[in-house]
Amino acid sequence: SPSSARANLALVPVSVDTLLLFLPGSILVTIVPGADMALVMRQVFISGTALAQRTIFGNLSGIVVHAIALALGLSVLLATSAEAYNVVKLVGAGYVIFLGVQTLRSARRGDYEAALASPGSKGVPSMRMAYVQGFVSTVLNPKPALLFYTYVPLFVDQRQPIVPQIAFLTAVHILIGLVWMTLWAHLVHRAHRTLTRRDVRRWLEGATGAVLVLLGLRIAVEQR
């Protein structure tokens, strides 16, 4: 009924108008290619969508860490301290480069098919490690922290409780990320399955590794 609908809307800490303003930026930030999408592509190549999905869960858990940091005011440190920003940036860049090098080595060895035959084989992360890889790559990337510090506060009403608003906007952003990254993993998987030649598969895995390395280098040299 209309009255119950109004009551439900009253429970939402962010107004509909504010949410509609928040959505376009959140969607654009999510779909812009970056290290998270390249990492998911890597996981699809080496072991399919199940491994990629676990990495996606790790990515989204990392977003929760940045949201908590915003609520606690820790994101301000990254935005105001060049030293703190550079430390997090370089560690995160190093981790992305490390994953890219691993992917390049796997492509060079040509052990893609062996990895598919034996999911627990060397070079293929476990489900737990796939989650950790996604989590660490997001937490150690200062860009999401700056996104939460510079973008999310624009939609927070200072006259209302802050934490519920941050939590709600974060949940919306995570939902958008879950839908898009899951769709991305399945699109990559479907396209990849049509490429049956072993040399093409190796080339794709090598290209993904190179993209991860380049993204890591870009993170390392990028200015705020």
RAWO-V996040 format. One record per helix or strand of 3 or more residues. SS is the DSSP state (a for helix, b for strand). FROM is the first residue (numbers start at 1). TO is the last residue. Records with the same first field share a line. If there is no record, write none. Layout:
# RAWO-V996040
SS->FROM-TO, FROM-TO
This chain:
# RAWO-V996040
a->2-11, 16-31, 35-47, 49-72, 75-80, 82-109, 112-117, 127-139, 142-150, 152-155, 162-193, 198-221
